[in-house]
């Protein structure tokens, strides 16, 4: 097949249209891809813990955490590949994709080898001086970390090919591959327990699975974009724009590590470990609900990049406004229900003392998380249009303010003080992101006024009336029925007043699976 023929096939089959149905399907696929490994872990962790024993299981968990933390050696290249490949598809320039991908792969190989080499070198000192490992386990722990060092380059290179599949909107292939990879994190150790493997052998099994996953991603990318099956050519100059964009992504990632751990560190340092438990439970519950918005953000990023590459401002603006509306209408009521029935949820899940302490924190965190929903699309839009520096600078500015607020409010108000600081930081972040996107002219004061009437107002009325019904001196079952009735009314309002006629049409078609009737954004 000639190069020209390959490009023709790409133009016909792989310049994907950005449609509401496609994005909705991709979001659901991504959400399902996260849910299945979670269930696998939930079912298998007790057996793994029992089979390995507490010390080996602790080391295994530490290798999982190390692998996640060491992914900082990616330097944002995976995200950069998604953006630049999506832009290339948007402007019909599929021929530039190998020049984007292969420099990133070489960079990932170099950075992964460097990080793996550092980890392999310091493994004996790490085990001897920083980990409380029994003498009988030292050699096994060192070998396990050295196998982990070999895994790092494989994982980082996989980020580049994952970025290509995201850019091409092939979340069906990507979700299948990632589900296998994530599930293997638990299934390989479970098999190791049944086969009486040592921890290094389990780590070697995980390495083998990662290599197979990488191979599957490469084959999937060649299937989706045949031009990638051609000769490998690496132009070092192609790495510079990727590193420029990815560098700011790395800054955001590093700041995010600080921002997501500062509250727990402050509580652990200024209060007690018991107080930390009372805070961590509601935070984890709120974070689980946030996975829904995170899945939408994942599919919006390549979509915004594609429309930016095509310079289609009309559809980009429409996608921004509609995606903001959808995430607020879909997720805010869930946060509201979790906050409202927080004491009952926590009591049924855990014990009464924890529920009493954690319920107020849960409600404060839910408010902050709801404010963040207004800017899920704003965050990925800025990055999709190449302004990763803006989001990184916001994080840099927010971090010292957040740390000061945390160390001031926690001694005054305990774990509720940490929740106040957490929600306040999200409110500030939402304000800054809305200002930034206003300058991009993707929303106007007129459109914002319409959004208040059709989106924010019904959500606010739902929350206020639900809170009033919950406060009534009646049985819990009656409260559930009353709030359920409000939700039905809210659903009717959203369907009749918040959605346009074309939105209702493609949602019906999506639900009933009508083929060939995708309604494009226009």
N, C-alpha and C positions, 0 to 999 in steps of 0.2 A: 504493500500500500504506500503510495507516494505521500510526501509531506502535505501537498495541497489537498489530497483526498482526506487525510486525517483532519486537516483544519475544517474542511467542509462538514465532516461528520460531527465535529465538535460544535460548529455553529448551529447545525440542525438539532442536535440532541442535547447539548450541554449548556447552552446559554439559557439558563433556567429563568422562567418567568416568576416574578414575585407575586404570588396570589395569596389571598386570605386563607384558602383551604390548604395550600401547601404549608404555610407557616403554622397553621393550627395542627396539622398532622405532624409536622416536625417537632413542635413543642410537646405533643402527647407522646411521641416516640422517645424523646429525650427524657421525659418524666418517667416513663415506664422503664427505660434503661437504667435509671437510678434506683427504682423501686425493687426490681428483681434481685440485684446483688444484695440489697439491704435485707431482704427476706432470707436469702441464702445464708448471709452472715448470722442473722438472728437464730436460724435453726442449727447452724453448725458450730458456732463459737463454744457452747457448753461442752460438746464432745471434744473439740480441739483442746480446750482448757483442761479437761479431765485427762486426756491422753498425753499431753505434753508436760503437764505439771505447771505450777504457777511460775517457776523461774524461767523455763523455756518459753512458756506462753508470753511472759513479760518481755523477753528478748524479741520474740516474733513481733509483738505489737510495736516495739521500739523500731524495728526495721521498717515496718509500715510507715511510722511517723517520719523516720529519716528519709525514706524515699520521697515522701511528699515535700519535706522541707528542702531536700537537695534539688528538687525540680527548679529552684531558683536559678540553677546553672543554665536553664533554658534561655534566660535573658529575653523573654518575651518573643522569641522567634516563632513559636507555634502560632501565637496570636497574629503576628505580623504576616505569616504565610496566608492565614485565613483572609486577612484584609486585602492583601495585594493580589491574590489569586481571584478573589471575588470581584475586585475592581477590573481585572483583566477580562473576566467573563462578561462583566457589565458593558464594557466598551468593545467587545467582540475581538479581543486581542489574545486568543488562546495560545498563539505562538510564543508569547512571552512567559508562559507559565513555567516551563523547565528552567528558565533563567531566574525565576523566583525561588523555585523549590530546591534545586540542587545546592546553591550556595548556603541555604538554610540548613540542609542536611549535613553539609560539611561542617558548618558552624556548630550544630548540635553534637556531631561526633567529637569535635575538638573539645568543646566545653564539657561534654559528658565524660570523656576520657580524663580530662583534667580533674574534674570533681571526683570521679571514681578513683583516680590515682591518689588524691589527697586522702580520701576515706580509707583506702587500703593501707596507706602508710601510717596513718594515725590510729588504725584499729587496735593494735596492742596497747597503746597508751590510753585510748578511750576506755577499753575494757578494764585495764588495771587501775586507773586513777579516777575515772568518772562514774563508773558503774559498780554497783555493789553486787558483784558476781562471785559465787563460791569458787574456790580453787578448782574444783572438779569440772566446772563449766567454762573456764577461761579460754581454753584452746578451741572449744566448740563455738564460743561466742565470737572469737577473732575470725575464725574461718567463715562464719555466717556473714559477718560484716564485709569480708573480702569478696564473697559471692555477690553481696548486695552492690559492691563497687562495680562489678562487671555488668550488673543490671542497669546501672544509671545511663550509660550511653544509649542502650537499646530503647529505654523509656523516652529519652529526650528526642531521639530521631523519630520515634513514633508520633511525637507532637506535630512534626512537620507534615506528615502524611495525613494525620487527623485534620490538620488545618485545610488541606486540599479538599477533603470530603465535606467539611463544613461549608467551605466556600461554594462548592457545587450543589449545596442543598441536598446532599445525599445522606440524610440523617437515618434513613432506613438501614443502609449498609453500616454506617458508623455505629449506630445503636447496637446492632447485632454483634459487631466485633467488640465494642467496649463492654457490653454485658458479659460476654465470655471472659474478657480480661479481668473485670472487676469480680465476677463470681469465682474465678480461679484463685483469687487472693485467699478465699476461704476453703475452696474445694481441694486445692493441692495440699494444704496442711492437714485437712481431714483425711485425705488419702494417705498422707505420710504417717498419721497416727495409726491407721488401720494396718499399714505395712511396716510399722515400727522403724521409721526413718529417723535419722538424727536431724537436728535443726539445719546444719549446712546442706544436707541432701534435700530437705524441703525447700530451702532457698534456691538450690540448683534447679529443682522442679519448677519453681516460679519463674526462674530465668528462662528456662526452655519454653514455657508458655508465652512469655513476653516476646521471645524471638518469633514464635509462630504467629502471634498477634501482629507483629510488625510485618511479617511476610504477607499476611492476609490484607493488611492495609495497603501495602504496595500493589498487590494484585487488584484490589478494589479501585485504587486510583487509576491504574492503567485501563481498567474496564470503563470507568466513567470518562476519563480523558485519554484517548488513545495516543495522543501526541507524547505522553510521558513514557511510552514504550520505546521511544527512539534512543539514540546514543546519549550518554550522560556527558554533559559539558558544563564545567563550573567556571563562571566568571566571578573573580573575587570582588570586583566592583559592585556586583549585585548584592553583596552582603551588607554594604554600608546603609542603604535606606532601611533594610530590615532591622538592623541593630539600632538605628536612630529611633524608629517607631517602637521597637521592642524594649529599648532602654527605659523609656518612660513607663511602659507596662511593668517593667521590673521594679521601678521606683514605687508604683502603685501597689504592687504585690508585697514589697517589703513593708510599706506603711500599713498595709492591711494586716500583716502579721502582728504589728505592734498594736494596731487598733483593736484587733480581735482578742488579744491576750491581756491588754492593760487592765481591763475590768477585773478579770479573775486574779491577776497578780496583785492588784490593789486590795482586793478583799482578803486574799490569802495572807498578805503582809500586814494589813491594818486591822483585820478582824480575826476570824477563826476559820479552820477548815470546815467546820459544821456550817458556818454562814456561807462558805463557798458552795457547799452542796445545795443549800436553799436557793442560791442564785443560779447555779448551773442548770438545774432541772427546767425552770421556765425558759431560760435562754435557749436550751436545746429544743424545747417544744416550739418556740417561735421560729427557730432556724429551720425546723422540718417543714413548717408551713411556707417559709420563704423559698423552698425548693421550687415551688410552682412558678414564682416570678423569675427565679434563676433560669428555669428551662425556657421561658419566653425570651429572656435576654440572650441566651445562647443562640437561638435561631434568628434573632433580630440583627445581631452583629454582622454576619455575612450578607444579610438582606440589605442593610443600610450601605455596606461597602459596595455591593453590586450596583445599587441605584446611584451611589455617588460616582462610581466609575462610568456609568451611563449618562451622568449629568442630568438625570431625570428628577428635577426639583419638585415637580408637581406630585409624582407618586411617592417620593421620599417624604414630603410633608404630610401627605395623606396617611402613609404608613406610620409615621411618628404619632400623629394625633389619634389614630384608631388603636394602635397598640397600647398607648397610655390609657385610653378609655377602657380597653379590655382588661388590662391587668388590675386597674383600680376596682372595676365592677366585679371581677371574679374573685379577687383575693381579699379585699378589705372586709367583706362580710365574714370570711373564715376567721380572720384575725379578731373580728368583733365577737364571734361566737366563742372562740377560745378564751378571750379575755372575760367575757360575761360568765361563762360556766367554768371558769378556771378552778374555783374551789372544788366543785364536784368532780371535774376531770382529774385533778391532782389527788383527791381523796380516794377515788376509785382506783387510781394507778399506784399510788404510794401510800404513805401513812398520814394520819391526821395532823401531827405537829408540822410536818414538812409542808402540807397543803396550806395551813394557816399562815406560815411564814412566806411561802412562795407566791401565793395568789396575788397580793398587791404588786409584787415585782412583775408578774406575768402581765398584768393590765398596763403597767407603765411601758413595758417593752413592746406591747402590741400597738400602742399609740405611735411610738417611734417607727416601728416597722411599717405601719400604715402610711406614714408620711413619706417613707422611702419609695413606696409604690408609685408616687407621682413622678419619679425621676428614673425609673428603670430604663425606659426608652431613651431618656436624655443621656445617660451614662454611655450606653452602647452606640448612640448616634454620634457623639463626639469622637469616640474611638474609631467608629466605622468611617468617618470622614477624615481620619488621620490626625485628629487633635488629642492624641493620648497624653500630650504634655499638659493639657488643661486639667484633665482628671487627676493626673499625678500631682500637679501643683496644688490643687484643692486638698488632696490628702496630706501633702506636706504642711499646708497651712493649718489644717484641722488637728493634726497630731499633737502639737504642744498644747493647744487649747484644751483638747480632750484629756490629756494627761493631768493638766492642772486642775480641771474640773473634777476628775476622778479622785485625785488625792485630797481635794477640798471637801467634796460632798460625801464620800464614804465615811469619814470619821463623824460627820454631822448626822447623817441619816441612815447609816448602815448599808445594807444591800439595796435598799430603795434609792439611796444616793447614787450607787453605781448605775441603777436603771435610769435615773434622771439624766446622768451624764451621757449614757449610751443613746437615749432617745434624743437628747439635745444635739448631739453630734450629727445624728441622722437628719434632724430638722435643718441644721446649718448646711449640710451637704445638699439637701433637696433645694434649698434656696439658691445656693451657688450654681447648681446644675441648671435650674430653671432660668436663671439670668443668662448663663452661657448659651443655652439653646435659643433664648429670645434673640440674642445677637445674630444667630444663624438664620433668623426669620422663618423658622419652621412652625412657630405659633405667634399669634397676634393677640392683642388685648380683646379683640372682638371674639376670636375663637375661644379664648380663655373664659369669657363671659358665658358663652354657650355651653362650655364644659361644666361650669359651676352649676348651671340650671339642669343639665341633662345627666350629669354624672355625680358631682360632689354633693349636691343638695339631696338627691334620693338616698345616697349612702349615709349622709349625716342624719336624715330623718329615720332611717332604719336603725341606726345605732342608738339614737336617743330614745325612740319608742321601745326598743328591745330592753334598754336599761331600765326604763320605767316599768315594763311588764315584769322584769326580773325582780324588781324591788317590792312587788306586791306580796302581801302576807298569805300566799297560797302554796299548795303543794308543788314540788318540783315538776311533776308530770304536767300540771296545768301551765306552768311557766314555759315548758318545752312546746306545748301545743300553741300557746299564744305567740311565742317567737316564731314557730314554724309557719303560722298564718301570716305573720309579717313578712317572712321570707318569700312566701308565695306572692304576696302583693308586690314586693320589691321586684320579683322576677317578671311579673306582668308589666310593671312600669318600665323596666329595662327593655323588654321586648317591644313594647308599643312606643316608647318615647325616646329611649337612649340610642336605639339602633336605627340606622337608615334602612330603606327597603331592600337595597342590594345586599346589605349585611345579613338581613333576615333570610334572604334567598339562599346565599351560599352556606349559611349555617344549617338550614334545612337540608340542603344537598349534602353537606358534610355528614350530618347525623345519619341520613338514610343511605349514604354511600352511592349516590347517583353519579355514575361515571360520565366523564366528558362534559360536565356542567360547571367547571370551576369558574367562579366569577373573579376576574382580575381587578386589582386595585387600579383605578384610573381617575 
